[in-house]
Amino acid sequence: MKKDMDSANRFTSTEIRYAMRSLESLLGGELTESLINDLELYDLRIKNDRAEFGLAEITLAIEKRFGSASPILLEGITKALAQR
């Protein structure tokens, strides 16, 4: 089932981790794991399986951590989330 990215959907931490791992072919496994760990430090507790986050929360955490590189990263993550 695809999710409408324009709505106020919330994504589970499992879905977010899946989206991050979908970038592994571009970034490599080590860097992908590092990104997941970094997001934990920037208020996106995606290692907690019961957590849910809205797209705005995901975007804010990524922008805090990755600054000017965030649009490229966000594009990949939002595409992967839309397919879940």
C-alpha positions as CSV (number, residue, x, y, z in Angstrom):
1,M,0.0,0.0,0.0
2,K,1.4,3.4,-1.0
3,K,1.2,6.4,1.2
4,D,0.2,9.8,0.1
5,M,3.3,12.0,0.9
6,D,1.1,15.2,0.9
7,S,-1.1,14.0,3.8
8,A,-0.3,14.0,7.5
9,N,0.8,10.4,7.4
10,R,3.1,9.1,10.1
11,F,5.8,6.6,9.5
12,T,7.1,4.0,11.9
13,S,10.7,3.8,12.8
14,T,10.9,0.5,10.8
15,E,9.6,2.3,7.7
16,I,12.1,5.1,8.1
17,R,15.0,2.6,8.6
18,Y,13.9,0.7,5.5
19,A,13.9,4.0,3.6
20,M,17.4,4.9,4.8
21,R,18.6,1.4,3.9
22,S,17.2,1.8,0.4
23,L,20.0,4.3,-0.1
24,E,22.7,1.7,0.8
25,S,23.4,0.9,-2.9
26,L,24.4,4.6,-3.4
27,L,26.1,5.3,-0.1
28,G,27.4,2.0,1.0
29,G,26.5,0.0,4.2
30,E,28.8,1.8,6.6
31,L,27.7,5.3,5.6
32,T,24.1,4.3,5.7
33,E,24.4,2.9,9.2
34,S,26.3,6.1,10.2
35,L,23.4,8.2,8.9
36,I,20.9,6.2,11.0
37,N,23.0,6.6,14.1
38,D,23.4,10.4,13.4
39,L,19.6,10.8,13.1
40,E,19.3,9.2,16.6
41,L,21.3,12.2,17.9
42,Y,19.1,14.7,16.0
43,D,15.8,13.7,17.7
44,L,14.7,11.0,15.3
45,R,14.6,7.9,17.5
46,I,14.4,5.4,14.6
47,K,15.9,2.6,16.6
48,N,12.8,2.5,18.8
49,D,10.4,0.2,17.0
50,R,7.4,1.8,18.6
51,A,8.2,5.3,17.4
52,E,6.3,7.2,14.7
53,F,7.2,10.4,13.0
54,G,5.6,12.7,10.6
55,L,7.3,13.9,7.4
56,A,7.9,17.3,9.0
57,E,9.8,15.7,11.9
58,I,11.9,13.5,9.5
59,T,12.7,16.6,7.3
60,L,13.7,18.7,10.3
61,A,16.1,16.0,11.7
62,I,17.7,15.5,8.3
63,E,18.1,19.3,7.7
64,K,19.6,19.8,11.2
65,R,22.2,17.1,10.5
66,F,23.0,17.4,6.8
67,G,22.3,21.0,6.0
68,S,22.8,21.8,2.3
69,A,23.0,18.1,1.4
70,S,19.6,17.4,2.9
71,P,17.5,17.9,-0.3
72,I,19.2,15.1,-2.1
73,L,19.0,12.8,0.9
74,L,15.3,13.8,1.5
75,E,14.4,13.0,-2.1
76,G,15.7,9.5,-1.8
77,I,14.1,8.9,1.6
78,T,10.7,10.3,0.6
79,K,10.6,8.2,-2.5
80,A,11.3,5.1,-0.5
81,L,8.7,6.0,2.1
82,A,6.1,6.6,-0.6
83,Q,6.6,3.0,-1.8
84,R,6.0,1.5,1.6
